[in-house]
Amino acid sequence: MPTPKKSTAGAKKPLAYGAVIVVAAGLLGFASYKATAPDSSSSNTSTAPAAEVSADPQAGIYPELAKLARRDAGDKLAVGRADAPVVLIEYADFKCGYCGKFARDTEPELIKEYVEDGTLRIEWRNFPIFGEESENAARGAWAAGQQDRFWEFHAAAYAEGAKEKGFAKDRVKALAQEAGVKDLARFMKDLDGEAARAAVAKDQEQAYGIGATSTPSFLINGRPIAGAQPKEAFTQAIETAAEQAKTTAGAGATEGTAEGSEGSEDPAE
């Protein structure tokens, strides 16, 4: 069985999350290569299972992993309010068939149901694990983002049949044109620039650091989910996280009010 080609980022030490890293590695690292292989014949079959792994949406939540959400309003590779109560971080590869399945079948519905009403923010992390063409597509996505066309590039790269055409540089340029990137000369310069390479390497390092070894891998407010699970797994995790965020905010407000009362003085006294 072939092994995904990891970049040098994979050789870096895990992030310093202590025991959390072991748990995260167990949750995110058990998906098989077959489940995400770019040439998997089952990845384009609608009757095939979403993935060869399962993730219980009621599994543990890790505050250390929740802190990986950038919540940067200027993030070109994110959609949704920076202050949304729930953040879904996706680590994915454009050559991954199951990532494409998630992008086409599940993500648009999550955006419509949860991003548009302010509940959810989705943050993309480039996690190319299938070699040079994966790297090309990842840098291309970043470069398209610099011209505010990341999500259009994302849609073009994950369209049915797109990955079968490969991601050689001329193909990536064609996808950028399809995505509506206006300055293709700048796009090609950015594609091969140090900024793109550094951005992709940073995302890779983060993914390997939390124990992700396959794509797609997700974090929802610190809750790991591995594989392109059915939509219900995501909706349950999102709604649970939203409810917990509401409860936490309410508890914080109540505590603040109580502290304020204890420290107040009655002017009549």
N, C-alpha and C positions, 0 to 999 in steps of 0.2 A: 504494500500500500504506500503510495507516494506521500511525501510530507510537505506541507506548505512551506514556502521559502520565507524565512524570517529575515528582517533587516537587522542591522547591528543593534537597533533599539531593543531587540529581544534579549540581548546579552546583558543588558543593564540590570542592576539589582532591583528587586521589588520595592514599591513605595513603602515607607516606614509606617505601616499600619498594624504592626504586631500580629496578633492572632487573627485579625480580620482578614489579612492577606491569605491565610490558609483556607479560611471558609470561602472567601471569594473565588479562590483558585478552584476549589471543589465545585462551586456552583457554575462558574463561567468556563472552566477549563475542560469539562468532560465531553463536550460535543465532538463527535468523530470527524475526521477529515472528509469522509464520505458525505456527511451531512452538508458540507459547505463547499465541496470541490467544484471548481469552475466548469468542469466538463461533465458534471453529474447528469446522467440522462433523466433522472427522476426530478431534477429541480425545475423542469418546465412542464411537468405533468400535473394538471389541476387535481387529479385524484390522489396524488401522492401525499403522505403526511407532511405537515409543515416542517418538521424536523425530527431527528432521531433522538431528541432529548426532551425532557419535560422540566418545567420549573413551577413549583407551587407558589402562586402569588401571595400566599400567606407566610412564606418563608421569612427569615429574619431580615431586619432592616439595620444597616450599619451607618451610624452618623458620620464616620470617617469617609465613607464612600459618597455620602450625600454632599460632602464639602467639595467634591470634584466638579459640581455644577459651577460654571463660570459666571452666569447671570450678567453677562456683559451686553449692554444694550446695543453696542456697536459690532457685535459678533456677526460676521457675514454668513456664517454656517449654522445659523440658528433661526428658529421661527417661534413666535410667541412672546408674550410680555416678559421682560427681565424679572419682574417681581411676581410671576405666576406662582401659586402655592406648590405646584408639582413640576419637577423637571425630569424629563426622560433623556438620558444620554445614550446615544447609539454609537457603537463601535462597529464599523462595517467596511466591506471591500466591494468595489464595483464589479469584480469578477465572481462574486459569490451569488449563486443562484437563489439561495434562500433570502439573502438580503434584498434581491430584486423582488421576490415574492412579497416580502414585508412592505417594500416601497410601493408596490402596485396595489396590493389588496388591503392592507391594514392601515398603513400610515395616513393615507388620505382621509379615511374615516375618523381616525383619532384627531386629525387636524380640524375636521369639520365639527366634531362633537365636543372637543375639549380645548383646542387652541383658540378657536374663534370666540369662545365665551370667556377666555382669560384664565381658565383653570390650569392649562398645560403649556409648558415650553419644551420644545425639542431641540437638543443641541447635538450636532453631528461631530463625530470624531473619525478622521480618516485612519483606517486600520488595514492597510494593504498587506496581505500575507501570501499572495500568490505570485510574487516575482515582479519583474520589470514592468509589465503592462499594468499591473495593479498600481504600482508606484506612479506610472504615467497618468492614470485616471485620477488618482488621489490628488496629485499636484494640479491636474487640470481642473478638478472641482474647486480647489483652493483658488486658482487663478481666475476662474469664472466668478467666484465670490467677490473678488476684488473689484469687479464691475457689476456687482449686485445681481448676478445671474446664477448663483449657486444652485438654487432649487430647480431652476429650469434645466441646468446641466444635469443635475441629479435625476430628473425625470427622463431626460434623453438617454442617459447612460444606463438607466434601469428599465427602459422600454423593452417589450418583448423582442427577443432576437438581437438586442444590442450587444450583449457580451459575446455572442458567437462571432461577431465581426472583429473582435479583439479591440485592444486599446493601444495600438501603435500610435506614435505621435501625430501622424496625418489623420488618423481616425479620431483622436481626441480633439484635434482642431476642427474636424467636421462636426463633432458633437457640440463644440462651443458655438459654432456658427448656427447650428440648429437651435441652440438654447438662446440665441439672440445676443450673444456677446458682440458688442459693436466694434471694439478695437482689437482685431485678431492679432495684429503685430505685437501689441502690448501683451495680449494673452500668451503668445508663444514665448515672449521674453520672460514673463512671470512664471510660466510653466517650468522653465529650466533655471529659474533664479534661486539664489540661496534662501530667500525668505520662504518660498514654497517648500523647499526641502526641509528647512528648520521646523516649519509648522506641522508638516506631516510626521516628521521624526518625533516631535513633542507629543502628538496624539498617540503614536505607536508606543512610545515609552510609557505613557499613562496606561494604555490598554494592557500591555505585558506586565506592568507593575501591579495591576489588580488581579492578575492571574488569568486574563482572557487569552485563550489560545485558538479560538475559532470565531467565526462570524456567522450571523450577527450576535453581538452580546449587548445587553442593555443594563442600565441602572435607572430605577425609578425612585427618586428621593432616597437613594441608598439601598434599595432592594434589588439584588441581582436577578436578572432573567436571562437565560441562555437559549438561543435559537429563535427562529421565526415562529413563535407560539401562536395559537389561535387568538383571534381578536379578544376573546373573553378574558384571557390571561392578562392582557394589558389593561382592559377597561376595569377589571376588578382591582388591579394594583393601583391604577390611577385614582379611582374613586376612594379606595382605602387611604391612599396618601393624602388626598384632598381633605378627607374627613379628619385625619390625624392633624393636618396642618391647621384646620379650623379649630380643633379642640385645643391644640397647643397655643394658638393665638388668643383664644378665649381665656385660657388659664393664665396666660401672661398678663392679660388686661385685668383680670380679677385680682391677681397677686399685686399688681401695681396699685390698684385702687385701695386694697387693704393696707398696703404699706403707707399710702398717702394718708389714710384715715388715722393710722397709729401715730403718724408724725405731725398731725395737725393740732392746732390749738383753737379752743373755743373762745372767741373774742368776748363772750359774755362772762367768762370766768375771771 
